[in-house]
Amino acid sequence: MFEAKTIAASDATAFFADLDRQLQALIEGERDYVANAANASALINALVADLNWAGFYFLRSPDELVVGPFQGKPACVRIAVGKGVCGTSVARRASIVVEDVHAFPGHIACDANSRSELVVPLIADGQERDGRVLGVLDLDSPLKGRFGEAERIGFERIAATLVAGSDWPAL
């Protein structure tokens, strides 16, 4: 049985390296993307401080994301590509750090307590997948300015581990 271990790291690089090792151990031997995303969201929620939502949206058509496994309050179910932080991340094919969600044009508020957000696109690697976007990892915090460059880099690593360790459906 897997048991998450508290990370006692003094810097973000060491924290995310340890979080990534724990995610690798957690998904080892399991290729189902939904199961792995469910466990990844639980791991993130358990070990990352100051979050009020941690989860995934999956691209179900070229123009729409659908909520996947998450930890937190009930969420918006469908988000159009190009809308809100999640949809904008897909359209840009890039991570987005939002210091204050109230200042982000078109922000979609699923939880009124959220003040900052980090969205990382899940981008398929390897020639057979051609670098397509599979969905996003979405993180919300009740603290303004909770996410920065260190978190962006760290969660991009987590997203890459999840993508590489899972089998994804064709769109």
N, C-alpha and C positions, 0 to 999 in steps of 0.2 A: 504494500500500500504506500502510495506517495504521501509525504507529509511536507508541506511548505515550511521552510526554515526562515526565521526572521533574519533579515539582512542587516548586519552591523557594519556598514561601509561608511567611511568618512567622506567619500567623494562620489559624485554622480557616475563617473566612469566605472568604478568598482561596483557600485550598486547595480547598474544595468548589466554588467558582465555576470554578476551573480544571479540576477533575475533571469537572464537569458539561459544560463546553465540549468536553473530550476525548470524553466519552460521546456528545454530540450529533454530533460529527464521525465517530465510529466507526460509529454506526447510521444515519447519513444515507444515504438511498436504499434502505434495507432495512427492510421492514415485518414480517418474520416474527418473532414474539415469542420463539420458542425460540432462533433465531440471535442476536437482539439480547441476550437474557438471557445466553447463553453468552459473548458478547464482553464484556458488562458485568461478569460475574463475573471474567473474566480481567483486565480493566482494573483493577477494584477490588483484586484480589489482587496485581497487579503494583505498584500505586502507594500503597496504604494500608498503613502499618506495623503490625506487631504483630497480624496476623490469622493464624488457623490454619484458617479456613473462611469462604468467601464464596460465597453462592449463593442459589438460589431454590427455593421450593416453590410449586406452582400448585394452585389450588382446582379439583379435578376433579369434585366433587359438592358439594352444600350442606354436607356434614359431614366432608369429608376433603381434606387436602392431600397432594400427591404430589411427591416430589423432582424438581427440574428441573436445569438446568445449574448446576454449581458448581466451585469449586477447593478442594481439601483432601482429607482422608481420606474413605473411603466413608461414606455418610450413612444415616440412618434413611430408609426409603422412603416410608412413609405415616404421617401424623400426623392424628389426629382434631381437628376444630375444637373449641376449648375446652381442649385438652390441651397441656402443655408451653408454652414461650414462643411458639412459632410459632402454635399453635392458639389460644392466648389472645389473641394480637394480632389474629387474624381475628375472633374472637368480640367483642372490644372495638372493632374497627375503628380501632385506634390503635397507634402505635409503643410499644415497650416496651424500656427500658434496664434491664439486669440487671447490677448491680455484681458480684455473686457468685452464680454459677449454683447453688451448693450451698445457697443460702438461698432459692431460688425454689421454692415448693411445686409438686411435679409436674414438675420439670425433666426433660427427656428427654436423657440423655447419649449422644450419638453418638460423641464424642471425649473420652476421659477427661482430656485436656490442656486442655480449654476451662475457663476460669474466669469469663469475662464474656461477655455476649451483647447484641446489638442486633437487634431485629426490626422491620421497617417494612412495613406492609401496602401492597400494590399496589392502589390504588383507582382504578377507571375514572372518567374524567371525561367530560363531555358528556352531553346529554340522552338520547341513544340508548342509553347504557350505564347510566344511572340510578345512578351512584355505587357500583356493586357491587364487592366485593372479588374480585380476580383471583388473588391469592396473596400471598406475602411475600418480601422480601429479608431474608436471615438472615446475620448476621455474628457470628463467634465469635473470641475472643481467648484466648491462654494467660495473659494478664495480668488480674488482678483490677482492676476499676474502669477498664478501657480506654476505655469509652464514656461520654459525657456528653451534655449538652444540645447542644453544638456539633455533635457527630457525629449526633445524632438529626435536627437541622434539616438538616444537610448531606446525609444519606442520604435524607431525605424528598424533597429536591430531585432527587436522582439517581433515585429511584423514580418520581417524577412525569415526568421526562424519558423514562425507559424506557416507561412506560405510554403517554404521548402519542405516542411515536415508533414504536409497534408495533401491529399488528392482532392482536386477541385473540379466541379462539373463544368462542362462546356457551356458557353452562354448561347 
